[in-house]
Amino acid sequence: MLVEATVTIEARSGTHGSAARPVRRCIVTGEHAPRARLLRFVVSPEGVLTPDVAARLPGRGAWVTPDAAVLGQAIKRKLFARAFHGPVAVPDDLVRRVEALLARRLVDGLSLARRAGRAVAGAEKVEARVAQWARAGRPGLVALARDAGADARKRRRSLPDGAVLIDALDGEEIGQAFGRPRAAQAAVDRGALMDRLIDDAFRLSGFRPAAAAVERDGE
C-alpha cells in the first residue's frame, strides 16, 4: 500500500504540489482533490458504468476518491444514478476491475519510462541511479515491490532527501515493465513521467492492502 509514500509525496517531491492543478469533487465524500488523484467514471452508450482511469473518455463524468471502501459506498448508496440523473448498470466486479486497470496503467507508465531511458530496474542499477541523483541534487522516484524482501526494504529507507518511494505494485508487475519475470525495485528519473507514476500509485494504493516483506534472494 502507498500509505507511507503518500505521506512523503507532498512533503518531499518539489514538483508535485496541488496548486494550479484542476480539481474535481468526489460524489461520495464531497471533498475536492486534483483530477489526477481521483477516479473518473462515465456511462457507456449501453448504460453501463465504466471506469475511465485515464480521464479521457467523452461524456459526463463522475469523480470518486480512489479507495475501495469509498467506491463501495458509491455503489451501495446508488450515487452514480444520482450523479448521472438516471439508471446506471453497475458491473458486479467493478472494484476488482478498477484495481486491475490502475495496476495496468502504472505498469505501462513504468514501461514508458524505461523505453524513454528514464528508468532502470534491479538492485545494482537502482543503487547506481540513486547515487547519481544524490550527486546531481535531483532525486527521483523508487518503485519498491509490495512483496520485496526485508533487505530491499531496508536499503530503500536511506533514499536521499527529495526522493519519492512508491510501493503499490508486486514484483511480477514491476518485472512486466522491464521485460523480465520479476523485479523487486526500479528507479525513475525526475520529470513528467515520474509525476504521472506518483498519481497513479496513489490511486492504486487505495485498492491494495499493505503487503508484508518476504524473504527473497537476488533483489
N, C-alpha and C positions, 0 to 999 in steps of 0.2 A: 504494500500500500504506500501511497505517496505522502502519508501524514507528515513524516519528518521533512521530506523535501518541500512540501508546500509551506512549511514554516520558514524555510530558508530562502525560498524563491524571491519573495518580495523584499526581504531584508538584504540579500546578498547579490542579487542579479541587477546590476546597474542599468540594464537595457530594458527591464521588464516592469516598469510601473504601470498602473492602470490609467493614469492621466491621459486624456486625449484619445483614448480607445473607445469606440462606440459601445454603449451599454444596452442591455435589454432586461426585462423584468421576468422573474420566474413566476409561472402561473400558480405554483403551489405555495411558496414561501412569501411571495410578494417582494422579495429583495431584488435589488438591481446589481448587475455584475457585467464585466466586459463580455461581449458576444463570444469571444474565443474561450471563455471559461464556463459557458453554458451549453446545453444541448438544444438543438432546434428540431422540431417535428413539423411535418406537413401532412396533408391528406391527399392520397393518390386519387386519380380520376375514378377509381372503383370505390372510394370512400374508406380506404384502409389507412390507418395511422402509420406513417413512415418516418423512421429516424433519418435526419439529414445532418450527419456528423461534420460534413464539410461546409454546411450552411450555404449551399449554392442552388438547391432545387427551387424551381419557380413556385409562386403561390404564397398564400398567407402562412405564416409560421407561428408556432407556439414554442416558448422557451422554458426549459426546466433545469433546475440545479442538477449537475451531474452526480447523482447519488442514487443507488439502487432503492433505498428506502423512500426517498422523495419521489422518484418515478412511480414507485408502488402506490404512494398516496394519490398521485395524479390519476392513476388508473382506477383505484378504489373509489375515489370521490367523483369520478366521471368529469374531471376538469377539462379534458380535451374536448368533449362535446360542448362544454360551455365556451371554451376558447374559440372553437370553430363554428359556433352558433348552429349546431346541427348534429345528427347522429354520426358517430365515428366508430368504425370497427377496429378494435384493438387486438393485435395478434397475441395469442397466449404466451408466446415465447419472447415478448418484446424486450424484457430486461436482459435476457441472455443474448438476444440479437444485438442490442446496443453495445454490450460489453465486447462482443466479437468484432463489431465494426470499429470501435475505438481502438482495440488492440491492433487490428489490421492497419488502421491509419497510422498508428505510432510506429509499427514496424516499417511501413512504407516510407515514413519520414526519415527513419534511420538509414534505410537503404538509399534514399535520395542523397542524404549527407555523405554516405560512403562513395557513391558514384561521382559526387562533386569534389571528392578529395578532402572533405571536411571531417571525416570520421574514421576511426580505427577501432579494432576490437582485439581482445587478448591482453593478458596481464602485462607482458613486456612492452607492447606497443602503447598501451594506455599509460603506463608509468612514464614512458618517454614523452608522450604528448603532454601529460600533466606537468612534467618538469619544464617542457618548452613554454607552457603557459606561464609558469612561475617566473621564468627568465624574462619573458616579454611583458609581464604585468597585464596579461589579457586572458584571464581564466575562462574556461568554457564549461561544458556540461559532461558529467559522467553518468552513464546509464548502468546501474548495477542490477543484476538479475534478482528477482524476488527469492529465488531458491539458491542464491550464491552461497558458497561456503563461508564459514566464520572467518577464515584468514582473509578472503577477498573483502569482506565487510570491514574488517579491522583496518586494512590498508586504506580504504576509501575515507576513513574518518579523518585522515590527515590531508585532505584536499586544501589547496591554497585559498586564501580569502577571496571571495567573489565567485568561486566556482559553485555550480549547481549540481545537486545529486538527485536523480530520479530512480525509483525502483518499482515501476509498475508492470514491467514485463518479466516473463520467465526466461531462463537461459536458452531454451529452444527458440523462443520468439526473437531474442536478440540475434541468435545464430542465423535465423532466416534472413535477416537484413544483410548479413555478410557472407551468405552462401556456404554456411557450414552447419553441422548438426546442432552445435551449441556454442554459446559464448557467454561467460559469466559477467563480462563488463565491456563497455565501449566508451570512447571519448569523442565528443563532438566540439569542434571549434565554435567560438562565439560568433553570432550572426543571426540572420533572419531564420535560418533553419533551426537553430537552437531555440529561438523563441517559440516557434511552432511546436517543437517537441515538448517544451515546458507546459504549454497549454494543453496539449493532447494527453500528456502523462497526468496532469492534474485531473482531467475529466475521467480518465480510465481508473484512477485510484479510488473513485467513489463506487466502483463496481467490484473491487477486489479487496478482500481482507488481507491484512498483513501476513506475510509468509515467513516462517522461521528459517533461519540459516541452516543449511545442511552441510555435512562434511563431504567435500569433494576435492579431488586432487587435480593439478594441472590447470588451475584457473588463473 
